Amino acid sequence: MHLPQIRIPATYMRGGTSKGVFFRLQDLPEAAQRPGAARDALLMRVIGSPDPYGKQIDGMGGATSSTSKTVIISRSSRPDHDVDYLFGQVSIDKAFVDWSGNCGNLSAAVGPFAISAGLVDASRVPRDGVAIVRIWQANIGKTIIAHVPITDGAVQETGDFELDGVTFPAAEVPLEFMDPAADEEGAGGAMFPTGNLVDDLEVPGVGTLKATMINAGIPTIFVDAEAIGYKGTELQDAINSDAKALAMFETIRAHGALRMGLIKNLDEIATRQHTPKVAFVAKPADYVASSGKPVRAGDVDLLVRAMSMGKLHHAMMGTAAVAIGTAAAIAGTLVNRAAGGGERESVRFGHPSGTLRVGAQASLKDGEWVVTKAIMSRSARVLMEGWVRVPQQG
């Protein structure tokens, strides 16, 4: 007997330089309203994974880390928060959903979605102006404050805010990532889990690399571009077509994760694709972005390229941008050195699609670095809404 497909209310949204399928928790089938195998199986089927062809043709995914994403939103039971936001990064070719981190880009779409979906009290949404949406990021246990523009009682999506990596302008959604140092299990909650701003990271087959390993926004391992044979001006094809380079970055990621206390043995990295991230930094230089737009050395403070889900990201993950802004604010990190050193509260960096500005406020308290918040602007837009259809699980 062939069962009919089930249909689930869903919204397909762009947030920053990512896209994902958004659900209200209450709209999911009962078995998928709780964490576990049923939820993971449903979300993988929605996205079209695992796909040995790597295309996600039979699902909503776009066959890149930036477009293989799912989000579940519910009203928050926490005081002083409006909604709880849970992010699932769906592997493209493997049967697994990674719940270990946040998506900073899709964070920009959470506030707009929550308002439109009726999950934010109407009293908090002005007729015209800006709605402040207090988001609990459930993956990492952090607060995000979204400033969502409202026109005539509805979320304003159109505008003239331009974001490199996104073709068309839209309305600006400023985000504040509060106390962004990630309380990752096993990392002790410290911003610098090794206790150092720069470590010597031994990577078999690569060498001993200077590395800044930071928990902020998302756990990230920063290395110098020059130390691994790059300039920091590379675009996606230069790395993603090089199997040897991809293997090198995964080796760096595994050994960095071990040093950060995120895994207990190297084998665990295979089931932890989303975190930590690996990025490489360089001093400013001229290059041409993927759109053909020139980026001048004088336009940026430093260059950063980051890996996501085993590939060089086409722009910059929002959470990694938080890590960049935080590390740049702390004198002595590799990111801060690449930006010219000294104290700074904001940085503009060059990525494969162009440039991005991120701010962070860091201070030293009782010998530990703390960051009160990191700030950046994104945009978001509903691409499609209605129902997503999924074959019933046998």
Backbone torsions as a table, in degrees:
resi	resn	phi	psi	omega
1	MET	NA	132.6	-179.6
2	HIS	-100.1	115.1	-177.5
3	LEU	-79.6	147.0	176.5
4	PRO	-70.2	159.4	175.0
5	GLN	-69.1	151.0	170.5
6	ILE	-93.6	156.3	177.8
7	ARG	-125.3	137.7	-173.0
8	ILE	-126.9	128.4	176.0
9	PRO	-55.7	131.6	-177.0
10	ALA	-155.5	159.1	176.9
11	THR	-131.0	130.7	177.9
12	TYR	-97.0	118.6	-173.5
13	MET	-129.4	149.4	165.2
14	ARG	-96.8	135.0	171.9
15	GLY	-132.4	118.3	-175.0
16	GLY	58.1	-128.7	-179.2
17	THR	-101.8	23.6	177.9
18	SER	-124.3	165.2	172.6
19	LYS	-132.4	149.5	178.6
20	GLY	-160.0	166.4	177.2
21	VAL	-97.9	122.5	-175.9
22	PHE	-104.2	136.7	178.6
23	PHE	-129.0	146.8	162.0
24	ARG	-82.0	136.2	-179.3
25	LEU	-52.9	-41.1	-176.0
26	GLN	-67.1	-17.3	-178.7
27	ASP	-89.3	-11.5	-179.4
28	LEU	-74.5	152.4	172.2
29	PRO	-54.2	148.6	-172.2
30	GLU	-53.3	-41.9	-178.2
31	ALA	-65.0	-25.9	-178.1
32	ALA	-93.4	1.3	177.5
33	GLN	-79.8	-6.5	177.3
34	ARG	-117.9	149.6	175.9
35	PRO	-60.6	146.9	176.5
36	GLY	143.9	-170.0	-172.8
37	ALA	-62.8	-38.6	-178.0
38	ALA	-64.5	-43.1	178.3
39	ARG	-63.6	-47.5	-178.6
40	ASP	-60.6	-43.5	-178.9
41	ALA	-62.8	-41.0	179.2
42	LEU	-62.7	-48.7	-176.4
43	LEU	-66.3	-37.1	175.9
44	MET	-62.4	-40.3	-179.2
45	ARG	-69.3	-35.9	176.2
46	VAL	-59.8	-46.3	-175.7
47	ILE	-78.2	-27.0	-179.9
48	GLY	98.9	35.6	-179.0
49	SER	-124.4	158.2	-4.5
50	PRO	-76.8	141.1	-177.5
51	ASP	-123.0	106.8	-179.7
52	PRO	-63.9	-18.3	176.4
53	TYR	-81.2	-15.2	177.7
54	GLY	71.2	22.1	-176.0
55	LYS	-114.8	-20.0	-177.3
56	GLN	54.6	38.8	-179.1
57	ILE	-61.7	-35.3	-175.3
58	ASP	-96.2	41.8	179.4
59	GLY	-170.5	-174.3	-174.6
60	MET	-87.2	-7.0	-178.6
61	GLY	-70.9	158.7	-179.2
62	GLY	-111.4	17.5	173.4
63	ALA	64.7	25.0	170.8
64	THR	-137.7	162.1	178.8
65	SER	-62.1	-28.1	-177.6
66	SER	-76.0	-14.4	-174.0
67	THR	-127.5	17.1	178.5
68	SER	-118.3	62.6	-167.7
69	LYS	-134.4	147.4	176.8
70	THR	-134.2	150.7	-177.4
71	VAL	-137.7	136.8	176.6
72	ILE	-122.1	125.9	-176.4
73	ILE	-121.6	140.4	175.2
74	SER	-144.7	161.0	172.5
75	ARG	-60.3	144.0	-177.2
76	SER	-90.4	139.4	173.7
77	SER	-93.6	-1.9	-178.9
78	ARG	-82.0	141.1	177.2
79	PRO	-63.5	145.8	176.3
80	ASP	63.8	22.2	173.9
81	HIS	-131.5	147.9	179.8
82	ASP	-93.5	-45.6	-176.1
83	VAL	-139.0	154.8	170.7
84	ASP	-100.5	136.6	-175.7
85	TYR	-124.9	120.5	179.6
86	LEU	-118.1	129.6	-176.1
87	PHE	-113.1	130.5	175.9
88	GLY	-119.0	115.2	175.7
89	GLN	-88.0	114.3	-175.4
90	VAL	-90.6	124.9	176.0
91	SER	-64.6	144.5	-177.6
92	ILE	-79.3	-47.8	-172.8
93	ASP	-109.7	-1.7	179.7
94	LYS	-120.2	155.0	-177.5
95	ALA	-85.0	74.4	177.6
96	PHE	-163.4	147.9	176.9
97	VAL	-113.4	126.0	-178.7
98	ASP	-94.5	118.5	-179.0
99	TRP	-105.0	14.4	-168.6
100	SER	-82.5	-6.4	-177.5
101	GLY	-150.9	-179.4	178.4
102	ASN	-98.9	163.5	167.3
103	CYS	-112.3	110.0	-178.3
104	GLY	-66.1	-33.9	179.3
105	ASN	-67.2	-50.8	-179.6
106	LEU	-67.7	-16.6	174.9
107	SER	-56.2	-30.7	-179.5
108	ALA	-67.8	-23.7	-178.0
109	ALA	-91.7	-12.6	-175.3
110	VAL	-65.3	-47.4	179.5
111	GLY	-60.8	-52.6	177.7
112	PRO	-56.4	-43.8	179.6
113	PHE	-62.8	-45.9	-176.5
114	ALA	-61.0	-41.0	178.5
115	ILE	-65.3	-49.3	-177.6
116	SER	-64.9	-29.6	-178.1
117	ALA	-87.1	3.1	177.3
118	GLY	75.8	23.0	-177.9
119	LEU	-95.3	-4.9	178.1
120	VAL	-112.4	132.7	179.9
121	ASP	-53.6	133.8	-177.3
122	ALA	-58.3	-28.4	-178.7
123	SER	-65.7	-18.4	-178.9
124	ARG	-93.9	0.3	-178.0
125	VAL	-113.5	110.5	-178.8
126	PRO	-71.5	161.6	175.6
127	ARG	-64.2	-43.8	175.7
128	ASP	-141.9	141.3	179.9
129	GLY	132.5	-137.8	-176.6
130	VAL	-128.8	127.2	174.5
131	ALA	-92.7	131.7	177.4
132	ILE	-95.4	112.5	-178.8
133	VAL	-106.3	121.9	-177.0
134	ARG	-96.3	111.7	-171.0
135	ILE	-108.5	130.6	171.9
136	TRP	-95.7	114.6	179.9
137	GLN	-84.3	101.3	-168.4
138	ALA	-70.5	-27.7	-179.1
139	ASN	-61.6	-43.4	-173.6
140	ILE	-116.4	1.7	176.3
141	GLY	66.2	49.8	-178.5
142	LYS	-133.2	160.6	179.3
143	THR	-101.3	135.2	173.2
144	ILE	-122.8	132.6	176.8
145	ILE	-106.8	119.0	179.0
146	ALA	-105.1	135.3	177.1
147	HIS	-105.7	99.8	-171.0
148	VAL	-101.9	120.4	179.5
149	PRO	-69.0	136.9	-178.9
150	ILE	-124.0	130.8	176.4
151	THR	-129.1	123.9	178.3
152	ASP	56.0	39.0	174.7
153	GLY	81.4	0.3	-178.4
154	ALA	-125.1	156.5	177.0
155	VAL	-59.7	129.3	175.8
156	GLN	-87.8	122.3	-177.7
157	GLU	-107.5	-27.7	-178.3
158	THR	-90.0	151.9	-179.6
159	GLY	175.8	-170.4	-175.7
160	ASP	-113.6	15.8	178.7
161	PHE	-77.0	124.4	-179.4
162	GLU	-106.5	137.2	-179.3
163	LEU	-128.2	119.2	-179.8
164	ASP	-60.9	130.9	-174.6
165	GLY	105.0	-11.7	176.4
166	VAL	-120.8	127.0	-170.8
167	THR	-66.5	-41.9	-171.1
168	PHE	-111.8	150.0	177.9
169	PRO	-72.2	161.2	-179.8
170	ALA	-156.8	-173.5	178.4
171	ALA	-77.6	142.6	-179.5
172	GLU	-78.6	135.0	175.1
173	VAL	-123.5	94.8	176.3
174	PRO	-68.2	140.8	180.0
175	LEU	-124.1	138.2	172.8
176	GLU	-115.4	118.4	176.6
177	PHE	-94.8	105.7	-173.4
178	MET	-81.0	136.2	178.1
179	ASP	41.7	62.1	-166.7
180	PRO	-75.4	-3.6	177.6
181	ALA	-62.3	121.0	-170.5
182	ALA	-75.6	130.5	175.9
183	ASP	-85.6	63.2	-177.9
184	GLU	-70.2	138.0	178.2
185	GLU	-58.1	128.3	178.0
186	GLY	89.0	-8.8	-179.8
187	ALA	-101.1	2.4	175.2
188	GLY	69.2	5.8	179.5
189	GLY	75.3	-1.0	-178.3
190	ALA	-75.9	142.8	177.9
191	MET	-62.9	-40.3	176.6
192	PHE	-113.6	93.0	-171.5
193	PRO	-62.3	-23.8	177.7
194	THR	-85.6	-10.9	-177.3
195	GLY	87.6	-0.4	-177.9
196	ASN	-121.0	149.0	174.4
197	LEU	-75.2	-31.6	177.6
198	VAL	-138.0	133.4	178.6
199	ASP	-120.7	158.8	166.1
200	ASP	-90.4	111.3	-177.9
201	LEU	-103.7	113.9	179.4
202	GLU	-82.7	122.1	-178.8
203	VAL	-124.2	108.6	-178.8
204	PRO	-55.1	133.4	180.0
205	GLY	83.2	-10.5	-179.8
206	VAL	-116.4	-45.6	-179.4
207	GLY	126.9	-168.2	177.1
208	THR	-98.9	115.4	-175.4
209	LEU	-107.5	141.3	168.0
210	LYS	-70.5	132.4	-176.9
211	ALA	-143.3	138.8	168.1
212	THR	-103.5	116.9	-178.5
213	MET	-112.2	116.3	-169.5
214	ILE	-131.6	143.1	171.0
215	ASN	-104.9	96.6	176.8
216	ALA	-157.7	118.4	-174.1
217	GLY	78.8	-62.6	173.4
218	ILE	-154.1	145.7	178.1
219	PRO	-58.4	127.3	-174.1
220	THR	-137.9	140.2	177.2
221	ILE	-109.5	113.6	178.4
222	PHE	-100.7	133.6	173.2
223	VAL	-130.2	163.3	177.1
224	ASP	-77.9	135.0	179.3
225	ALA	-56.5	-45.7	-175.7
226	GLU	-59.9	-34.9	-176.9
227	ALA	-66.7	-21.9	179.5
228	ILE	-115.0	17.5	172.0
229	GLY	86.2	21.3	179.9
230	TYR	-121.4	169.7	-179.4
231	LYS	-106.8	-16.9	-175.8
232	GLY	90.2	-0.6	179.0
233	THR	-103.6	4.5	-172.7
234	GLU	-65.9	147.8	170.7
235	LEU	-103.9	176.8	-171.7
236	GLN	-54.7	-47.5	-173.0
237	ASP	-60.5	-31.6	-177.2
238	ALA	-61.1	-28.0	-176.8
239	ILE	-111.7	-41.2	-174.4
240	ASN	-71.1	-15.8	176.1
241	SER	-94.9	3.4	-175.7
242	ASP	-112.8	96.6	-176.4
243	ALA	-59.4	-35.9	-179.8
244	LYS	-65.5	-40.2	178.8
245	ALA	-65.8	-43.1	-179.7
246	LEU	-62.0	-40.5	178.1
247	ALA	-64.8	-38.3	178.7
248	MET	-62.4	-46.3	-179.4
249	PHE	-63.3	-37.2	179.6
250	GLU	-68.0	-34.9	176.9
251	THR	-66.9	-43.3	176.6
252	ILE	-60.0	-44.1	-178.7
253	ARG	-60.8	-44.8	-178.3
254	ALA	-63.5	-46.7	-177.7
255	HIS	-71.2	-32.8	174.7
256	GLY	-67.3	-41.5	178.7
257	ALA	-61.0	-38.5	178.4
258	LEU	-64.5	-45.0	179.1
259	ARG	-65.2	-31.8	-178.9
260	MET	-80.6	-7.8	-179.1
261	GLY	79.2	15.9	-179.0
262	LEU	-81.6	-24.7	175.4
263	ILE	-132.8	156.5	-179.7
264	LYS	-96.0	-23.7	173.9
265	ASN	-148.2	160.0	-171.9
266	LEU	-61.7	-29.0	-178.6
267	ASP	-62.6	-26.7	-176.2
268	GLU	-67.4	-20.1	-174.9
269	ILE	-63.4	-25.9	-178.5
270	ALA	-64.8	-26.3	179.5
271	THR	-103.4	17.8	178.9
272	ARG	-136.4	71.9	-174.2
273	GLN	-79.5	-32.2	-171.7
274	HIS	-76.5	-32.2	-179.1
275	THR	-137.4	149.6	-5.1
276	PRO	-79.2	169.7	173.9
277	LYS	-93.3	157.0	172.1
278	VAL	-119.1	133.3	178.6
279	ALA	-137.7	152.3	175.3
280	PHE	-125.2	143.6	-171.8
281	VAL	-120.3	154.8	177.8
282	ALA	-152.4	160.7	176.0
283	LYS	-69.6	160.1	-176.3
284	PRO	-56.1	143.9	175.7
285	ALA	-155.7	156.1	176.1
286	ASP	-72.9	141.9	170.8
287	TYR	-159.0	170.3	177.6
288	VAL	-108.4	123.2	-178.5
289	ALA	-69.3	168.2	-176.1
290	SER	-61.1	-23.8	178.4
291	SER	-80.9	-8.1	-175.7
292	GLY	96.5	-4.8	-179.6
293	LYS	-78.1	130.1	178.5
294	PRO	-72.6	140.1	172.5
295	VAL	-114.6	121.8	-177.6
296	ARG	-91.9	148.1	178.4
297	ALA	-56.6	-34.9	-179.3
298	GLY	-72.4	-10.7	-179.1
299	ASP	-85.9	-13.9	-172.4
300	VAL	-132.1	160.3	176.0
301	ASP	-90.6	-27.8	178.3
302	LEU	-164.7	171.6	176.2
303	LEU	-112.6	140.4	177.5
304	VAL	-139.1	136.4	172.5
305	ARG	-126.2	137.8	-175.2
306	ALA	-132.2	145.8	177.7
307	MET	-95.0	139.5	176.7
308	SER	-138.9	124.8	179.7
309	MET	52.2	41.8	173.6
310	GLY	84.4	3.7	-179.1
311	LYS	-134.0	156.7	173.7
312	LEU	-69.8	128.0	-178.0
313	HIS	-69.9	145.4	-176.7
314	HIS	-72.2	-20.0	178.0
315	ALA	-139.7	-106.7	174.5
316	MET	-153.0	131.1	174.5
317	MET	-62.2	140.1	-179.1
318	GLY	-62.1	-39.0	179.6
319	THR	-67.6	-37.1	177.2
320	ALA	-68.0	-32.2	175.7
321	ALA	-63.5	-36.6	175.1
322	VAL	-62.9	-43.2	177.7
323	ALA	-62.2	-40.4	179.3
324	ILE	-63.2	-48.9	-179.0
325	GLY	-61.7	-40.1	-179.4
326	THR	-67.6	-48.3	-179.6
327	ALA	-64.9	-34.5	179.4
328	ALA	-66.3	-27.9	-177.7
329	ALA	-78.5	-9.8	-175.0
330	ILE	-111.1	109.4	-177.2
331	ALA	-57.7	131.1	176.6
332	GLY	109.1	-19.8	176.8
333	THR	-71.6	161.5	177.7
334	LEU	-62.0	-34.8	179.3
335	VAL	-66.7	-45.9	178.6
336	ASN	-62.1	-41.6	179.3
337	ARG	-64.0	-42.1	179.4
338	ALA	-63.1	-29.9	179.9
339	ALA	-84.8	2.4	176.2
340	GLY	104.8	0.4	177.0
341	GLY	79.1	-178.8	179.0
342	GLY	82.2	179.8	179.3
343	GLU	-90.0	140.2	179.1
344	ARG	-153.5	148.7	179.7
345	GLU	-106.6	-5.3	175.8
346	SER	-152.9	160.1	-179.7
347	VAL	-148.4	142.8	172.4
348	ARG	-112.6	122.0	-176.8
349	PHE	-118.9	153.5	177.1
350	GLY	-94.0	134.5	176.6
351	HIS	-128.8	177.7	-173.9
352	PRO	-58.1	-27.9	-178.1
353	SER	-96.7	-6.8	-178.7
354	GLY	150.0	-130.5	-177.0
355	THR	-131.1	160.7	178.2
356	LEU	-150.0	140.5	176.6
357	ARG	-106.9	136.0	176.1
358	VAL	-139.3	141.8	179.8
359	GLY	-115.9	152.8	176.1
360	ALA	-154.1	146.6	178.4
361	GLN	-115.0	111.8	-176.6
362	ALA	-118.1	147.3	176.5
363	SER	-151.7	158.2	-179.6
364	LEU	-98.7	118.3	-179.7
365	LYS	-127.4	121.9	179.9
366	ASP	52.9	39.2	176.7
367	GLY	80.2	-0.1	179.7
368	GLU	-116.6	138.2	176.5
369	TRP	-77.4	134.0	175.3
370	VAL	-130.2	148.6	175.7
371	VAL	-124.7	123.0	-177.8
372	THR	-73.4	-39.3	176.5
373	LYS	-165.4	156.1	171.8
374	ALA	-119.4	144.6	-172.4
375	ILE	-130.2	133.7	170.7
376	MET	-155.9	162.4	179.8
377	SER	-108.9	140.6	175.5
378	ARG	-133.3	-174.8	170.9
379	SER	-140.7	164.6	-178.1
380	ALA	-149.8	156.6	-178.8
381	ARG	-158.6	139.5	171.7
382	VAL	-74.0	127.4	177.8
383	LEU	-96.4	-36.4	-179.9
384	MET	-161.4	146.2	176.3
385	GLU	-141.2	154.3	-177.9
386	GLY	151.4	-119.3	179.3
387	TRP	-130.7	140.3	170.4
388	VAL	-99.8	138.9	-177.8
389	ARG	-105.6	138.6	-175.5
390	VAL	-139.3	131.9	173.3
391	PRO	-57.9	140.2	179.3
392	GLN	-63.2	141.6	179.4
393	GLN	-76.7	129.3	-179.0
394	GLY	-70.5	NA	NA
